[in-house]
Structures are given as C-alpha cells and as structure tokens.
C-alpha cells in the first residue's frame, strides 16, 4: 500500500512516518528542508506546491495530510488560506485525478470551536474560529466534505486538540504549553502564564493522534472526528504535575493576556463519535499521560 504523508518533517508527521514505516507500509514522505529526515520509503524535501508528481507511483492508496501553517498568531489571512486551503485543495484534486487516490485523511483543529461551551461535539457545537489559522481549518473542512461527497471517496478530518509529546522541538515557539512548561522547569526558569493560570486545554499525546490516523484508514466514508483526551486540564495543574514529577517547586509569573479576543479559554472534546466510528480511545488519562511524558523526558529522552 502506497501512503503519501505531507508535513512529514513536522512533529506529528514524523511520528506518523515512523509508525507506518515500522508497520511495513510504503511511505512517501513530503516535508520542508532543514528539520529532520523522517523514517520512510522515499523522502521529498518539498512543499505542497512542489510535489514531484512524475516521481510518485502511479497509484497512491492513502494520503495523510498533516502539512500546514500552524502559527496561530499569524494574521496574514491570504497567506494562511493559500497554505491551508488552496494548496492542499489542489493537491487533493491531482491525487484523485492523476494518482487514483480514493482515501484522504487530514489534520484539522479543535481551535475552530473557539470559546463555545464544552464539551465540544462535531456537528453540534457551533464553529466559532477566532484566528485566521482556525478560519483556514474550517474552510478546508468545508472543501473536504464537499470533495468527498462529490468524488464519492473517503475523506476524514481529524480535529486535534492540543498535541504534546517527544520531538516537539520541531515546533519551536509553537510547541505546546506542556512542552514549554517542562523546559522551563528542567532549566529552573520562571514560567510565564496568562493571569491566573486557569485556562484549560484538552491535552492529547502524540501517540494517540497517530493511532487516530491509523484507525481512520479503516473508515470508508467522509466525516469529521474529534481527537483529544476528552478531558480538560488547566495550565496551573500542568505546572503542578511537572513540579511534582521533577521534585521542584517553581512558581509561575502571571502576566496580562494581550490576545484575549483570539484566545481560546478552554477546550474539551466529546469523543463519542470518534470511539463509535473509529474505535479511537486515548491510551491514558490526560494527567497520567502528562506525568508519564515528564518522566520520559527526565530520563534523558531526546527533545
């Protein structure tokens, strides 16, 4: 089976490549220069607009699309739409027409719920994107739903909540607050949190996200599913867990939130549909997974 993975040099994409390569799939990985070389069958250091179509096999069985401009504070809407809507839309069309691809899985985002009431549920909770990034994700979902139905193929969107795990260094300043707070405490630095640290997130481990993508390969319809932990943990509690596991007591500095109009106060995803239709279930409770991750990093795991 030929699988094309975009965003393969990124945080989630690199984990996906490694897992599928280990499972003996033929993995064609597409990613940017200057990051890492993912474990795969064939690697192309190009962006979506530079895909070497003549070098790909005549048939791509599954496209797992992870590439995106994921900088949530980028307010250049035209650039965001080009990266997250127009380029991948064109790629989907070409894969369908030229490479006979009939199964597409793509990364969406729980940010499209904005500050709507939790728990947030697919097709029930109103979509209220607060940033150009979130708006672009919503627009691509709209395209993908129509594309799947018009082309009569499988197109599955996975709305990730806040993903964390090993290799987050690839995200730089865009890394999750779990990772950033952990680095602060490991380096005995004072973390900075928006007043007063009670903003909550649905934290999901990268292995669970990889599992969701693999499960989606067995789903043959067009749909959208939440992918998270199904729980909500505050920034203060994340820092408390990190301190406990590392035997430290580093207190945060609370600062003013200067992006209140675009800041998501809480995310917590309803996973009923994901469990029912994909068989998706997080391997561990959110707080236990954060603790496990801290222990892993404290033992000297890379990045």
C-alpha positions in Angstrom: 0.0 0.0 0.0 1.4 3.4 -1.0 0.9 6.1 1.5 1.7 9.8 1.0 2.3 11.8 4.2 2.6 15.6 4.0 4.2 17.6 6.8 6.5 14.6 7.3 9.3 16.6 8.8 7.0 18.1 11.4 6.1 17.0 14.9 3.1 14.8 14.2 4.0 13.9 10.6 7.4 12.5 11.7 5.7 10.2 14.3 3.3 9.0 11.7 6.0 8.2 9.2 7.9 6.2 11.8 4.9 4.2 12.9 3.7 3.3 9.4 7.2 2.6 8.2 7.7 0.2 11.1 4.4 -1.5 10.0 5.9 -2.1 6.5 3.8 0.4 4.6 5.4 2.0 1.6 5.6 5.6 2.9 6.2 8.5 0.6 7.1 11.5 2.9 6.8 15.1 1.9 8.3 17.9 4.1 10.3 21.1 4.3 14.1 21.4 4.4 16.1 21.9 7.5 14.1 19.9 10.0 14.6 16.1 10.1 14.6 13.2 7.7 11.6 11.1 8.6 11.7 7.3 8.5 10.1 6.4 5.2 10.5 4.6 1.9 11.0 7.8 -0.1 11.5 11.4 1.1 10.9 14.5 -0.9 12.1 17.8 0.6 9.5 20.0 -1.0 6.3 21.9 -0.1 2.8 21.1 -1.4 3.2 23.3 -4.4 6.4 21.4 -5.5 5.2 17.8 -5.4 7.2 15.7 -7.9 4.1 14.1 -9.5 6.1 12.2 -12.1 8.2 10.6 -9.3 5.3 9.3 -7.3 3.9 5.8 -8.0 1.0 5.6 -10.5 -1.3 4.9 -7.6 -1.4 6.5 -4.1 -3.7 4.4 -1.9 -3.9 6.8 1.1 -3.0 10.5 1.5 -2.4 11.6 5.1 -2.2 15.4 5.0 -0.5 17.0 8.0 1.3 20.0 6.4 0.0 23.4 7.5 0.9 26.9 8.5 0.1 26.3 12.2 1.2 29.6 13.6 -1.9 30.7 15.4 -0.7 34.3 15.7 -0.2 34.8 12.0 -2.8 37.3 10.9 -2.0 37.3 7.2 -5.2 35.7 6.1 -4.2 35.5 2.5 -1.1 33.6 3.3 -3.0 31.3 5.7 -5.7 30.5 3.1 -3.0 29.8 0.4 -1.1 27.4 2.7 -4.0 25.7 4.5 -6.8 25.7 1.9 -5.8 26.4 -1.7 -2.6 24.3 -1.9 -4.0 21.2 -0.2 -7.2 21.5 -2.2 -5.2 21.5 -5.4 -3.2 18.5 -4.2 -6.4 16.5 -3.4 -7.7 17.1 -6.9 -4.5 16.0 -8.5 -4.2 12.9 -6.3 -7.7 11.9 -7.2 -7.4 12.5 -10.9 -3.7 11.5 -11.6 -2.9 9.0 -8.8 -6.2 7.3 -8.3 -6.3 8.1 -4.6 -9.6 7.4 -3.0 -8.8 7.8 0.6 -7.8 11.1 2.3 -7.1 11.8 5.9 -6.3 15.3 7.0 -5.4 17.3 10.2 -8.0 19.8 11.3 -8.1 21.6 14.7 -10.2 22.0 17.7 -9.4 25.7 17.5 -12.3 26.0 15.1 -14.7 25.7 18.1 -13.3 28.9 19.6 -14.8 29.7 23.0 -18.0 27.7 22.6 -19.3 25.7 25.5 -17.5 22.4 26.4 -17.6 19.6 25.8 -17.3 20.4 22.1 -19.0 18.0 19.7 -18.8 17.5 15.9 -21.8 18.9 14.0 -23.5 20.0 17.3 -21.2 22.7 18.7 -21.2 25.9 16.7 -18.0 26.6 14.9 -16.5 29.9 16.1 -12.9 30.3 14.8 -11.1 33.1 16.4 -7.9 33.3 14.3 -7.0 33.2 10.6 -5.5 29.8 11.3 -8.7 28.4 12.8 -10.7 30.0 10.0 -8.5 28.3 7.4 -9.0 25.0 9.0 -12.8 25.5 9.0 -12.7 26.4 5.3 -10.6 23.3 4.4 -13.1 21.1 6.3 -15.9 22.6 4.2 -13.9 21.9 1.0 -13.1 18.3 2.1 -16.7 17.5 3.0 -17.9 18.5 -0.5 -14.9 16.9 -2.2 -15.6 13.5 -0.5 -19.2 13.5 -1.4 -18.8 14.8 -5.0 -15.9 12.4 -5.8 -17.5 9.5 -3.8 -14.3 8.8 -1.9 -13.3 8.7 1.7 -12.2 12.0 3.3 -11.7 12.0 7.0 -10.9 15.2 9.0 -9.4 14.8 12.5 -9.9 17.8 14.8 -6.8 17.6 17.0 -6.9 19.3 20.4 -3.5 20.3 22.0 -1.0 17.7 21.0 2.2 17.1 23.0 5.0 14.6 23.1 8.6 13.8 22.2 10.2 15.8 19.3 8.2 18.9 19.9 11.4 20.9 19.5 10.4 20.7 15.8 7.6 23.2 16.5 9.9 25.8 18.1 7.9 28.6 19.7 4.7 26.9 18.6 5.3 24.0 20.9 2.5 23.1 23.4 2.5 24.6 26.8 3.1 21.2 28.3 6.4 21.1 26.5 7.2 24.7 27.2 6.5 24.5 30.9 8.5 21.3 31.1 11.5 23.0 29.5 11.1 25.9 32.0 11.2 23.7 35.0 14.0 21.5 33.7 16.1 24.7 33.2 15.0 26.2 36.5 13.4 29.1 34.7 10.3 31.0 35.8 7.3 30.1 33.5 5.0 32.8 32.3 1.3 32.1 32.3 -1.7 34.3 31.4 -3.5 35.5 34.5 -4.2 33.4 36.5 -3.3 30.1 35.0 -6.8 28.7 34.9 -7.1 28.5 31.2 -7.8 24.8 30.3 -6.8 22.6 27.4 -7.7 19.1 26.2 -4.1 17.8 26.1 -3.6 14.8 23.8 -0.5 12.7 23.4 1.1 12.4 20.0 0.9 8.5 20.1 -2.9 8.8 20.4 -3.0 11.1 17.4 -1.0 8.6 15.4 -3.4 5.9 16.5 -6.4 8.0 15.3 -4.9 8.4 11.9 -4.2 4.7 11.5 -7.8 3.9 12.7 -9.1 6.4 10.1 -7.5 4.3 7.4 -10.2 1.7 8.0 -13.1 4.2 7.7 -14.5 4.3 4.2 -16.9 7.3 4.4 -16.5 11.1 4.6 -16.7 12.6 8.1 -15.0 14.7 10.8 -13.9 13.4 14.2 -12.6 14.9 17.4 -9.2 13.6 18.5 -8.2 14.6 22.1 -8.1 13.2 25.6 -11.7 14.1 26.3 -10.5 15.9 29.5 -9.6 19.5 30.4 -6.6 20.3 32.4 -5.5 23.8 33.5 -2.1 25.4 32.9 -1.7 25.6 36.7 -2.3 21.9 37.0 0.1 21.0 34.2 2.8 23.0 36.0 1.9 21.4 39.3 2.3 17.9 37.8 5.7 18.8 36.2 7.0 20.1 39.6 5.8 17.0 41.4 7.5 14.6 39.0 10.8 16.6 39.0 10.8 17.3 42.7 10.8 21.0 42.2 8.6 23.9 43.3 9.0 26.5 40.6 6.2 29.1 40.6 4.9 31.0 37.6 4.8 34.6 36.8 1.3 35.6 35.9 1.1 38.1 33.0 -1.6 40.0 31.2 -3.2 38.3 28.3 -2.9 40.7 25.3 -4.7 38.4 22.9 -8.0 37.9 24.7 -10.0 38.4 21.5 -8.4 35.4 19.8 -7.5 33.3 22.9 -9.3 30.0 23.5 -10.2 29.8 27.2 -11.0 26.1 27.3 -11.0 23.1 25.0 -12.6 19.8 25.9 -13.6 17.4 23.2 -16.5 14.9 23.1 -15.0 11.7 21.8 -18.2 9.7 21.4 -18.2 9.7 17.6 -14.5 9.0 17.4 -14.9 6.0 19.6 -18.1 4.7 17.9 -17.0 5.0 14.3 -13.2 4.8 14.5 -12.6 2.8 17.7 -10.5 5.7 19.0 -9.7 5.9 22.7 -6.8 7.6 24.4 -4.4 5.1 25.9 -4.2 7.0 29.3 -6.0 9.7 31.2 -4.7 13.2 30.4 -3.0 13.9 33.8 -1.4 10.4 33.9 -0.1 10.9 30.3 1.4 14.3 31.2 3.1 12.6 34.2 4.4 9.8 32.0 5.8 12.3 29.5 7.6 14.3 32.2 9.2 11.1 33.5 10.3 10.1 30.0 11.9 13.5 29.4 13.5 13.5 32.8 15.2 10.1 32.0 17.1 11.9 29.2 14.9 11.2 26.2 15.8 13.4 23.3 13.9 16.6 23.0 
